[in-house]
Every structure is written in C-alpha cells, then in structure tokens.
Amino acid sequence: MANKVLLIDNVHPIIPETLIKEGFEIIDTIKFSRVQIISILNDACGLIIRSRIIIDCEIIDAAPQLKFIARVGAGMESIDTEYCKSKGIICLNSPEGNRDAVGEHATGMLLSLLNKLNKVDSEVKSGIWLREENRGAELGNKTVGIIGYGNTGSSFARKISGFGCRVISYDKYKTEYADGFTTEVSLQTIFDESDILSLHIPLTEETYYMVDDEFIKQFSKKLYLINTARGPVVKTSALVNAIKSGKITGAGLDVLEYEESSFEQTKSLLNIKDFDFLTKCDNVMLSPHIAGWTVESKIKLAQVLVDKIKMLNL
C-alpha cells in the first residue's frame, strides 16, 4: 500500500496513533531483524526509526516507494542522508524535542563538577567529612565555550546565562546567530579564552575524534569538558592524557566512544584501560547517554516528528 509506514524502533504511542488518524498504515517491525525488514520494504512510503539499524543503500534500494525517513531524536549519522537526497527521500528528525533536556543535563554535569558533588556525596555516605579539601568553584566568573550552536548548544547557553558567566560559541556552519545568550567567536577564541568547553555537534567524518591530543593542546587555560553530543567526537585516550597532565580539570561525559550504534549498550568495557581510568577519577562524571532522555522529551520528540510528517502532505 502507498501509505505503509514501518515502525522500526520503540517510540512514544503519539507517533503511531497520530499517523493512523492521518490515514497511514503502521506496520510494527520493532522485533524484526534487518533481513526481515528488508523483505517487506517494497511498498513502504515511510520509516520511523531511532538508532536500532543503519539505514544504508541496501535498505533504501529495497524501498522504491519510500518518501520519508523520520528519526526520533537529533543525530542522523545512522542514515545515509546523501543517498536519500539523490533518491528524493525526505529525512526528518526532531532535535527541538530534547534540546531543553540536553541543556539541563549539561548544566547539571557542569555544576556538579565545579562543586565536586559526585565526589562529596560518595564521601559523606562513607562517613568522610571533608570541607576544605572539597572547596568548589563558581561558574559566574568563568568563560564557557560552546562548539555547535544548534538546538542543544543554544539551549545550554540559555540555561547557564543566569549564572553570570560569559558564554562564547563557535559554529562552523552558521554566522550571525547571536541571540542574547552568547557571543559568536572564532574557534581560535574558543581555544584562547574558554575555561569550560561544551560540545553540541553531530557525529560526522569531520567531527570523528575531533577532540584529540592536538585539539586539547590548543587551549590556553586548564579546561572543564562537557560532552553530551556523540561519544566518538572525543578520543578517550586523548582525554585521559589531558586529565593525567592536569590540562583537563574535570569532564562530564554523557556519551562514550564505546557505545554500540543503537546507543542501547556499549561494547565490552572489560580490559579497556582508558575507560577503567575514567571510572576511578573523582573529577569525571559519566552517564549512559541520557542527556536527552527525560519523561517530557520523549513526548516532545514524538510530537515534533509527527507534526513534521503531517506537513509533508503525503
């Protein structure tokens, strides 16, 4: 049927319920293997995905009637968007839906690092009461550098603006975007003036291992690093080197380079020395790719996406 849409990942019920009302036939393939999905793509007009499978040329060629691919979330690295473009297939995502969640999570990680909250929580619960040793630092007199000023980068800037800190940002693909919450600067200024760096960029060939030893060395000051973007943007071995040398004072990582492409689990972390080092650092906070994973964002991500699908007027 021309209106058949395959639901490939678990999503909020808003999506299938709304699309059914719009006249689409929803085929639940959440438990289907990749091979099984390919076998029923011939007459599909749409795919609803998160990150469970890679949408590559093989999938796209198996779906000659495909009109759109809708990704619940922001990152599009699991879709061959260039090939889709050549086939006239529209690719949609919904970064507006979890930008506030990511901005809040990044802010929370930063404040926890500055005030050593994860460390002191563990100490007090163990009966250790140390005050001078755990003196914190205030955000208000810091310069926060943001790389990537899209939905999440701008949300983070809004969230921290009330703390009185200076917020500067660099986005290679945007200009004249200053919104009252940031000052648009060059990458060199980010290197020269940042006390804190927060990453809000997609994972591409260009950004893979962008934050490596050479990148970190270019910062003039000691640095706090927050990564709520994608794990492989930061080369873990380079981060470990910088922590050991004192160049990086603290790091908040919601994502790791060791994640599987689905983000639902990691590769085996046994015997990975760099990861083992991070787990033993009081100045490193780790979370399991949940920055955009709130009760509210699940609803907003779905609603934003179905609104975009409806606007296609298929």
Secondary structure, DSSP 4 states (H G I P E B T S, - for coil): -TTEEEE-S---THHHHHHHHTTPEEEE-TT--HHHHHHT-TTEEEEEESSSS-B-HHHHHT-TT--EEEESSS--TTB-HHHHHHTT-EEEE-GGGTHHHHHHHHHHHHHHHHTTHHHHHHHHHTT---SGGG----STT-EEEEE--SHHHHHHHHHHGGGT-EEEEE-TT--S---SS-EE--HHHHHHH-SEEEE-----TTTTT-BSHHHHHT-SS-EEEEE-S-GGGB-HHHHHHHHHHTSEEEEEES--TTB-TTSSSBS--TT-HHHHHHHT-TTEEE-SS-TT--HHHHHHHHHHHHHHHHTT--
